Amino acid sequence: MYDFKDYTQAVNAAHSTDAGDTGFVADAGTRMVAINFDDVDLSSQMTVVCSGAARGGSSILPYLLQNLGLPMGQFEANNYEDIEMLRNRQSVDALAGIIEKRNAQDRWGFKIPSLRRGQFKYLEEALRNPVFVYILRNPLMTAQSVITRAAHENYTEDRKGFANALEGCLQSYLEFATFMRQTPCPCILLPMEALKTAPRDCVAALDARLGLGADDETIDRLAGEVSVSGYKQRPR
């Protein structure tokens, strides 16, 4: 059962009315986009929501944030997905209980991929000082990864399966863009490709935006780890 219909309707109703220009910064070097960070104080309490399309690179976000010092929950396998949040992502009541428990920490976060606009809206209202961090990967590469890695009848290695995978990726991006248009909450959009071409700049910018205060040695180490394949296999 999908519990977020009312929240979806609220997002759709507000879609024609933008939240207003409360700060839009596009970094020329990393191509990272930050929205709604004007006059935001994240120093004492903050909840970071990480998401992206399936096979779109979202696993790298909790890996980075955990290593930058932000608690990101108990991970699922190598995908760095919060087990408890992921299993209960369709239930408002279940998520409310988890959030209340996690708020014993002043600053924390989690990753759930492929969130829908209604789920984003619910989290906007339910979380304490939420920040939404969304990663975007080239849709062509994402769709190819889906059909070669996803064991699902909809994503076969043919034209139909590829079209389904591409549509799924683009739909995920649309869900976040629709929510982003009207939310007053801070949002960060990070291109996955920049983590390969400018890894240190990306890690440092993410750390600075969230006020995590990692030292140069940690930022250098993480930049080296995410700029090449294999970070998922590293000890946690």
C-alpha positions in Angstrom: 0.0 0.0 0.0 1.3 3.4 -1.0 0.6 5.9 1.9 1.7 9.1 0.2 -1.2 10.0 -2.1 -2.1 13.1 -0.2 1.5 14.3 -0.3 1.7 13.6 -4.0 -1.4 15.7 -4.5 0.1 18.5 -2.5 3.2 18.6 -4.6 1.2 18.5 -7.9 -1.1 21.3 -6.7 1.9 23.5 -5.9 3.8 22.6 -9.1 2.7 25.8 -11.0 3.8 28.0 -8.1 7.6 28.0 -7.6 9.0 28.3 -4.0 10.7 31.6 -5.0 14.3 32.6 -5.5 15.8 31.8 -2.1 19.2 31.0 -3.5 20.5 29.2 -6.5 24.2 28.5 -6.9 25.7 26.5 -9.7 29.4 25.8 -9.3 31.3 26.2 -12.5 33.9 23.6 -11.6 31.9 20.7 -10.2 28.6 21.6 -11.8 27.0 21.0 -8.4 23.8 23.0 -7.8 22.8 24.2 -4.4 19.3 25.6 -3.8 17.7 27.3 -0.7 20.9 27.6 1.4 20.5 31.3 2.1 20.2 32.0 5.8 20.1 28.2 6.7 21.7 27.1 9.9 22.6 23.4 9.8 25.1 23.6 12.6 23.0 22.1 15.4 20.4 19.9 13.8 20.1 18.4 10.3 18.7 15.4 8.5 20.1 14.5 5.1 18.1 12.6 2.5 20.1 11.0 -0.2 18.5 9.7 -3.4 18.8 9.2 -7.1 17.6 6.9 -9.9 18.2 3.2 -9.6 21.7 2.4 -10.8 22.3 6.1 -10.9 25.2 6.4 -8.5 23.3 7.2 -5.3 25.3 4.7 -3.2 28.3 7.0 -3.4 26.4 9.7 -1.3 26.0 7.8 2.0 29.5 6.4 1.5 30.9 9.9 1.4 28.7 11.3 4.1 29.4 8.5 6.5 33.1 8.9 6.1 32.8 12.7 6.4 31.3 12.1 9.9 27.5 12.0 9.4 25.7 8.9 10.8 23.9 7.3 7.8 22.2 4.3 9.5 22.8 0.6 9.1 23.6 -0.2 5.5 22.1 -2.9 3.2 24.7 -5.0 1.3 27.0 -2.9 -0.8 24.4 -0.3 -1.8 24.7 1.8 1.3 20.9 1.9 1.7 19.5 2.3 5.2 17.9 -1.1 5.9 15.2 0.1 8.3 14.2 3.2 6.2 14.3 1.2 3.0 12.0 -1.6 4.3 9.5 0.8 5.6 9.6 3.4 2.9 6.0 2.9 1.8 4.4 3.4 5.3 3.9 6.8 6.8 3.4 5.4 10.3 6.5 3.2 10.2 8.7 6.0 8.9 7.3 8.4 11.6 8.4 5.9 14.3 11.9 5.5 12.8 12.3 9.2 12.5 11.3 9.8 16.1 13.9 7.3 17.2 16.7 8.6 15.0 16.1 12.2 16.2 18.0 11.2 19.3 20.9 12.2 17.1 21.1 15.9 16.3 22.5 15.3 12.8 21.9 12.1 10.7 20.9 11.0 7.3 19.9 8.0 5.1 19.7 6.9 1.5 16.6 5.6 -0.3 16.8 5.4 -4.1 14.0 6.3 -6.6 11.9 8.2 -4.1 8.6 9.6 -5.5 7.4 13.2 -5.2 4.9 12.3 -2.5 7.6 10.6 -0.4 9.9 13.6 -0.8 7.0 15.8 0.4 6.3 13.7 3.4 10.0 13.7 4.4 10.0 17.5 3.9 7.3 17.8 6.6 8.3 14.9 8.9 12.1 15.5 9.2 13.9 18.0 11.3 15.9 20.5 9.2 15.9 18.3 6.1 18.4 18.7 3.3 17.9 16.7 0.1 21.0 15.5 -1.8 20.3 14.1 -5.2 22.8 12.6 -7.6 22.3 12.5 -11.3 24.1 10.2 -13.8 24.0 10.3 -17.5 20.6 8.6 -18.3 22.1 6.5 -21.1 24.7 5.0 -18.8 22.1 4.5 -16.1 19.8 2.7 -18.4 22.6 0.5 -19.7 23.6 -0.4 -16.1 20.0 -1.3 -15.3 19.6 -3.8 -18.1 22.9 -5.4 -17.5 22.6 -5.6 -13.7 18.9 -5.7 -12.8 17.4 -9.2 -12.7 13.9 -8.2 -13.7 11.6 -9.1 -16.6 11.0 -5.5 -17.5 14.7 -4.7 -18.0 15.8 -7.3 -20.6 18.8 -6.6 -22.9 16.7 -5.5 -25.9 15.0 -2.4 -27.2 12.0 -2.8 -24.9 14.0 -3.4 -21.8 16.3 -0.5 -22.5 13.4 1.8 -23.2 11.8 0.8 -19.8 15.1 1.4 -18.0 15.6 4.8 -19.7 12.0 5.8 -18.9 12.5 4.8 -15.3 15.6 6.9 -14.9 14.0 10.0 -16.5 10.9 9.5 -14.3 13.0 9.5 -11.2 14.6 12.7 -12.3 11.2 14.2 -13.0 9.9 13.2 -9.5 12.7 15.1 -7.8 12.5 18.1 -10.2 8.8 18.4 -9.5 9.4 18.4 -5.8 12.4 20.6 -6.0 10.5 23.3 -7.8 8.2 24.0 -4.8 10.2 23.0 -1.7 11.6 25.6 0.6 14.2 23.0 1.9 17.9 23.1 1.0 18.7 20.9 -2.0 22.0 19.8 -3.5 22.2 18.3 -7.0 25.4 16.5 -7.8 26.5 15.1 -11.2 28.1 11.7 -10.8 30.5 12.3 -13.6 32.0 15.3 -11.7 33.1 12.8 -9.0 35.4 11.3 -11.6 36.7 14.5 -13.2 36.9 16.8 -10.1 36.6 14.4 -7.1 38.3 16.6 -4.5 36.3 19.7 -5.4 33.1 17.7 -5.2 33.9 16.1 -1.8 35.1 19.4 -0.4 32.0 21.3 -1.7 29.6 18.7 -0.3 31.4 18.8 3.1 31.3 22.6 3.2 27.6 22.9 2.1 26.6 20.5 4.9 29.0 22.0 7.5 30.5 18.6 8.3 34.0 20.0 9.0 36.1 17.2 7.7 39.9 17.7 7.7 41.9 18.0 4.5 43.4 14.5 5.0 39.9 12.9 5.0 38.7 14.9 2.0 41.9 13.9 0.0 41.4 10.2 1.0 37.8 10.1 0.0 38.5 11.9 -3.3 41.0 9.3 -4.2 38.6 6.5 -3.2 35.6 7.7 -5.2 37.5 8.7 -8.3 38.2 5.1 -9.2 36.0 1.9 -9.1 35.9 -0.3 -6.0 34.8 2.0 -3.2 32.0 -0.4 -2.3 34.4 -3.1 -1.5 36.3 -1.1 1.0 36.0 -2.0 4.7 33.4 0.1 6.6 
